[in-house]
Structure formats: structure tokens, C-alpha cells
Amino acid sequence: MPRSSAVRLSHFVPSLVLLLTGLAAAYVKELNVFFTSLFNVLPTLVLLLGGAYCAVYRRQRELFLMVTVYIAYFLLDTQTDYFRDNGVVRADAAVVFHLCCLLLPLLYGLFAAWQERTHLFQDMVARFAVLLVFGSVALSLEQSYPEALLNWLAEIRWPALHGAWMSLIQLSYPVFLAAFVLLGVQYWRHPRPLHAAQLVGLLGLFWMLPKTFILPFTLNILCSQVMLMIAAAVAHEAYQMAFRDELTGLPGRRALNERLQRLGRNYVLAMSDVDHFKKFNDTHGHDVGDQVLRLVASKLSKIGGGGRAYRYGGEEFALVFAGKTLEECLPHLEVIREAIATYNIHLRNPDSRPQDDQQGRQRRAGAAATTVAVTVSIGAAERQEQRTPEEVLKSADQALYSAKGAGRNCVMAFGQARRGAVRMDEAAG
């Protein structure tokens, strides 16, 4: 089922920045000796560093993507070096270039969509076998029947679809299109930084190939940038796994701990807890419990007043307000508490789940569903003199327990709870 709600522009930003940087560098006509030397070794350096990073973390799909791009770079770089040194292309330049234009998008799309689903060693052997088969067949044909292969590759099979703007062999365009569609569907169904980087990388390769013999160092720069996109996407996903909660999409406990170390002198911390969550979970099941946590997280992520929500653990969430006072934050906490309390969750019979989206829409339109409400209790505390973030968070947790003791579904400030306790002690005396 598509997860269009999880599509993020941030997935594409690092790769697009690298692509635009590469395009800008490729159009620079005059380069000093330093950049010329750097561009000559950059693809190999990126492969060694990025490939080692992928190998350490057992990201074989990304590793073989980088290897595929590097093999195409190596083959074409041999041709461009000869062209720069002698002013003419090698005798086999046309067939090598056309083979790269056909096999590069084919193998890139194949490895990009090929997810690791089996034993890592078996998966590696299978990918290496595919790469070896395609490479061996292409090399044997190029060595044995160069003229026949060149004629077959360069043949215009669909004259009506051939345009004057086409700089590559006609066969490469449907292969590129099929790869774009395949990777676009993959990202739509599973939005991830890696899948976004694969799409942008394929776009960079599509732009690079026609400019290989036209713009100097285009091949070196764009191949390096595409491999950097893949390595950066691996690092991006590693960061998300470490700092972002998978269930709710909110930043996790580790991200909260880092944020607490960067707070200024004035801030407010709040702790929120789903009321009667264990009972709700036992009654309706863990799937519904996960749905509740995602709902609460979605509401808390929209907190006003400059607040930021974090998944603290279990059914607890933390809210951080930097540079705010308690009086400024309490109205926003009250608004979000009320928004959660007034939202009704519709539960349906899990034994009669719809078979597809259309049937689901029909049931939602016509059938009645069980409705349940969820509430949260919130405790807040403001930083006072000589108080660490950990102490403020502990005070907010104490205010949360006071909110639960006051009947739940309410917002309680730490100072308010303490003053209320003093008043009760005075009344008792």
C-alpha cells in the first residue's frame, strides 16, 4: 500500500544539492592543477571510502550500485583520456560508449530495486554473478563481433519516436525510462532517503552520458557525485535509525538527550502520557495501541509555541520549548491536550478487513464503526536557577504524576502542583 504521507522533500535535498554542485562544476571551463588532479582521483577515492562504509554496515545493494557506476566510469574514462591525449577517439570507443549507455541504466535500476531478502553471503554472490554475466557477455560480444554489435546497438528501431535531440542510442531511452518508473514506484511505496538518492542519481547519469566527450571532467564529477549520493543516503538512514522513532516518526530518546544539552538559559520541558494505555492495549490489541501512539504523536508534532515533540519511551512523550516561559507554554499544551481528547478513533472488526482500498472506502462510507476516545495527561516544568535539564525533566515527570492523580486528561505545571500540595497541607493543619 502506498505511503504517500511519508514522502518528504528532505529525502531529496542532499542528493539534489550534490547533483547541482556537480552540474555547476562540470560547466567550469578553466580549472587549476589542484582541481584537475582532484577530479582524476575523486571517483576512486569515493568508491574506496563509500564502499568501505557500505561494506562495514552490510549495505550490499548500495555497494553494488557504487561498483556499477564505477565500472562505467572506468570504461568511459579510458576512452576520454585517449581522446584528450590524441584528439581522436579510439577504434572501439563507439561500441564501448553505446554498451555503457545501455547496460548502466539496466544494471543501476536492477541493483537499486533488488532488496536484500536472503542470506547476506548468498545475496552478494547472486549480485556478483549478475554483474559478471552481463559484463562477460558484453565483453565477449565486443571482442568477437564489434561491427555487428555496433550496428545492432546503433540501429533506430522506432523512427517515429526518434528525435533530433537524442544524443544516445535509441535503445537506452526506454531502458532509462523503465528504470525511472521502477525507482519512482519504489520510492512511492517505500519513501526513504536511499530510494530518493537512487532516483536523483539516475537523473545525474542520464544527463552525464551525452556530455561525456563534450565537457571535460563531466564523467569524473558526476560519477563521483552519484556515488556520494548513495553513501550520503546510507548515512542519512543510519542517522534516522539512531535518532528517530520508527513507529511514530518523532525524534527518539537519543535525539532528546542531545537536544537537552543544547538548550539555553530559559526553557520549558513537558512530559505527556497516554491515559490508561495498558488497559486500552489489552482491550483492543497491540495494533490498535500502535495506532493510538501514532495518533498522539501526530497531534503532538503540531504543538504550537515553538515546541518540539519527542518519543520518550512506551506511551510517554517529551515536549521541549526553548526560550519560553511556563506561562507562554501552558496555553499551547492545553490546546493540544484538548485536540487529542476530542478526536475519535474508529475501530473496525479485524476479522473482516477490506480486500482493497475501494472496498475499504465503501465500508467507511456505509458501515458504522466502534468509536473510542483517547486522552493524555501532561506535566510541565520551567528551568529555574542552577537547574540542569535532567532535573527539569524530572520535575516535569513529577507534574505528570500530579496530573494523573488529579483525574487525568489535564495539564499540570510543576509549580502549580507544588503550590496545590502546600495549600492542602495548610488546610489540613
Beta strands, then each sheet from edge to edge (+ up, - down):
strand 1: 267-274
strand 2: 307-313
strand 3: 316-322
strand 4: 344-347
strand 5: 370-373
strand 6: 376-382
strand 7: 411-413
sheet 1: 2+ 3- 1+ 6- 7-
sheet 2: 4+ 5-
end
